[in-house]
Amino acid sequence: MNKRVMSVVVAVLLSSSLFGACEYAQNGDIVVGFQAYKTPLKIGVGGEFNDVQYMNNIKTAKDLSALLKGSTVNINTTSVDSANPARDKKLVDFFFNTMSQKGIFAKITDLKLEKSEIDGKMTGVVFVDIKMNNVSHPAEMKFTYEKGVFQADGFIDLKDYNALVSLASINKACYDLHKGKTWSDVAISFNMNIKADCQ
């Protein structure tokens, strides 16, 4: 198959995925996760938030971008769950509660589809504006959509949110356990079920 024919096939596949072949609808709750890092060896410590309010911009759409763009998330940071209650209390008391803003807010501002496959799998980038510590900063997250599950993963740096004072606070509270080192970069993720009703 020559390049011209291949480009036509790809264009047809993309257009059928984006413009009318399917009706997409978000189904169920959103799960927001994170992984912070401690010690000079950069050991990961992961968790989720149990209280997350997701507000759809629209209920159904012909493509993922239209469905997700403009949707918002409100995270209650006191609901942090790292599977360790003592650690969770320290995260709330010495990190989240030291910030000038309670909670984390996010808005999906755009979605760029990079690849769409015949079996319905899609990959691309979702652009999210995150507000934490009264500072808004954009983040780019790689996403996959496959078998009805939308999964996005990315990183933020606490320096971008003027949160180094809060970082120093949690590092001091956990100094021995963290061996004096708590990293400013944090892996973030979210996933949700999105139903595709395709003709």
C-alpha positions as CSV (number, residue, x, y, z in Angstrom):
1,M,0.0,0.0,0.0
2,N,1.6,3.3,-1.1
3,K,1.7,6.4,1.1
4,R,-1.1,8.2,-0.7
5,V,-3.5,5.3,-0.2
6,M,-2.4,4.8,3.4
7,S,-3.1,8.5,4.2
8,V,-6.6,8.2,2.7
9,V,-7.3,5.1,4.8
10,V,-6.1,6.8,8.0
11,A,-8.1,9.9,7.2
12,V,-11.3,7.8,6.7
13,L,-10.7,5.9,10.0
14,L,-10.1,9.2,11.9
15,S,-13.1,10.9,10.4
16,S,-15.3,7.9,11.2
17,S,-14.1,7.9,14.8
18,L,-14.6,11.6,15.2
19,F,-17.6,12.6,13.1
20,G,-20.6,10.5,13.6
21,A,-19.8,6.8,13.7
22,C,-20.3,6.6,17.5
23,E,-22.2,8.3,20.3
24,Y,-20.0,8.7,23.4
25,A,-21.3,9.1,27.0
26,Q,-19.4,9.2,30.2
27,N,-20.6,6.4,32.5
28,G,-20.0,6.2,36.3
29,D,-17.5,7.9,38.5
30,I,-14.1,9.3,37.8
31,V,-11.1,7.9,39.6
32,V,-8.2,10.4,40.3
33,G,-4.9,9.0,41.4
34,F,-1.4,10.2,42.2
35,Q,2.1,8.9,42.9
36,A,4.5,11.1,44.9
37,Y,8.2,10.2,45.5
38,K,10.3,10.0,48.6
39,T,14.0,9.2,49.6
40,P,17.0,9.8,47.4
41,L,16.1,6.6,45.6
42,K,12.8,8.2,44.5
43,I,10.5,5.5,45.9
44,G,6.9,6.0,44.7
45,V,4.0,6.4,47.1
46,G,0.6,6.2,45.4
47,G,-3.0,6.8,46.3
48,E,-6.4,8.1,45.2
49,F,-9.0,10.6,46.4
50,N,-12.3,9.2,47.6
51,D,-14.3,12.4,47.2
52,V,-14.1,13.7,43.6
53,Q,-16.9,15.6,42.0
54,Y,-17.0,15.4,38.2
55,M,-19.2,17.7,36.2
56,N,-19.9,16.8,32.6
57,N,-19.9,19.7,30.1
58,I,-22.4,17.7,28.0
59,K,-24.0,14.3,28.4
60,T,-23.3,12.7,25.0
61,A,-21.2,13.6,22.0
62,K,-20.0,12.3,18.6
63,D,-16.4,12.4,19.6
64,L,-14.3,12.3,22.8
65,S,-13.0,15.8,22.5
66,A,-16.6,17.3,22.4
67,L,-17.6,15.0,25.3
68,L,-14.7,15.9,27.6
69,K,-13.8,19.5,26.7
70,G,-15.0,21.9,29.4
71,S,-15.7,19.2,32.0
72,T,-14.5,20.0,35.5
73,V,-13.3,18.2,38.6
74,N,-13.4,19.2,42.2
75,I,-11.2,17.2,44.5
76,N,-11.6,17.1,48.3
77,T,-8.0,16.7,49.4
78,T,-9.0,15.6,52.9
79,S,-10.3,12.4,51.2
80,V,-6.8,11.3,50.2
81,D,-6.3,7.6,50.5
82,S,-2.9,6.0,50.3
83,A,-3.9,2.8,52.0
84,N,-2.1,4.1,55.2
85,P,-4.3,6.1,57.6
86,A,-1.4,7.6,59.5
87,R,0.2,8.8,56.2
88,D,-3.1,10.2,55.0
89,K,-3.4,12.3,58.2
90,K,0.1,13.7,57.7
91,L,-0.7,14.5,54.0
92,V,-3.7,16.4,55.1
93,D,-2.2,18.2,58.1
94,F,1.3,18.9,56.8
95,F,0.7,19.3,53.1
96,F,-2.8,20.0,51.8
97,N,-3.9,22.1,54.8
98,T,-0.8,24.3,54.6
99,M,-1.9,25.6,51.2
100,S,-3.9,28.8,50.7
101,Q,-6.6,27.0,48.9
102,K,-8.7,24.0,50.1
103,G,-9.1,21.3,47.5
104,I,-7.9,20.9,43.9
105,F,-9.8,22.0,40.9
106,A,-9.3,21.0,37.3
107,K,-10.8,21.6,33.9
108,I,-10.3,19.7,30.7
109,T,-9.5,22.4,28.1
110,D,-8.8,20.3,25.0
111,L,-8.1,16.9,23.7
112,K,-5.9,16.0,20.7
113,L,-6.4,12.6,19.1
114,E,-3.1,11.2,17.8
115,K,-4.1,7.7,16.7
116,S,-7.3,5.8,16.1
117,E,-7.3,2.0,15.4
118,I,-9.8,-0.2,13.7
119,D,-10.7,-1.9,17.0
120,G,-11.7,1.4,18.5
121,K,-8.6,2.0,20.5
122,M,-7.5,5.7,20.6
123,T,-4.5,7.5,21.9
124,G,-3.6,11.1,22.3
125,V,-3.1,14.0,24.7
126,V,-5.6,15.6,27.0
127,F,-5.0,19.1,28.2
128,V,-6.0,20.0,31.7
129,D,-5.9,23.2,33.6
130,I,-5.2,22.5,37.3
131,K,-5.7,24.9,40.1
132,M,-3.9,24.2,43.4
133,N,-2.7,26.5,46.2
134,N,-4.6,29.3,44.3
135,V,-2.3,28.9,41.3
136,S,-3.6,27.7,37.9
137,H,-1.2,25.8,35.6
138,P,-1.7,23.7,32.5
139,A,-0.8,20.0,32.3
140,E,-0.6,17.6,29.4
141,M,-1.6,14.0,30.0
142,K,-1.2,11.1,27.6
143,F,-4.4,9.2,27.2
144,T,-5.7,5.9,25.9
145,Y,-9.3,4.9,25.2
146,E,-9.9,1.2,24.9
147,K,-12.7,-1.2,25.6
148,G,-14.8,1.6,27.1
149,V,-12.1,2.9,29.5
150,F,-10.5,6.3,29.2
151,Q,-7.1,6.5,31.0
152,A,-5.0,9.6,31.3
153,D,-1.5,9.9,32.9
154,G,0.9,12.8,33.3
155,F,3.1,14.7,35.7
156,I,3.0,18.0,37.6
157,D,5.7,19.9,39.5
158,L,4.8,21.4,42.8
159,K,7.1,24.4,42.0
160,D,4.6,25.4,39.3
161,Y,2.0,25.8,42.1
162,N,4.1,27.8,44.5
163,A,3.8,24.8,46.8
164,L,7.4,24.3,47.9
165,V,6.6,25.6,51.4
166,S,4.0,22.8,51.7
167,L,6.5,20.3,50.3
168,A,9.0,21.4,52.9
169,S,6.4,21.0,55.6
170,I,5.6,17.4,54.7
171,N,9.2,16.6,54.2
172,K,9.9,17.8,57.8
173,A,7.0,15.8,59.2
174,C,8.2,12.7,57.5
175,Y,12.0,13.4,57.6
176,D,13.2,10.1,58.8
177,L,10.8,8.0,56.6
178,H,11.7,10.1,53.6
179,K,15.4,10.1,54.5
180,G,15.3,13.9,54.1
181,K,14.1,13.9,50.5
182,T,10.6,14.5,49.2
183,W,10.5,15.2,45.4
184,S,8.5,18.0,43.8
185,D,7.4,16.1,40.8
186,V,4.2,14.1,41.2
187,A,2.6,11.6,38.8
188,I,-1.1,12.2,38.3
189,S,-3.8,10.1,36.6
190,F,-7.5,9.8,36.1
191,N,-9.7,7.2,34.5
192,M,-13.4,6.8,33.7
193,N,-15.8,4.6,31.8
194,I,-17.0,6.1,28.5
195,K,-19.6,4.1,26.6
196,A,-19.5,4.1,22.9
197,D,-22.7,3.4,21.0
198,C,-21.4,2.8,17.4
199,Q,-23.4,2.2,14.3
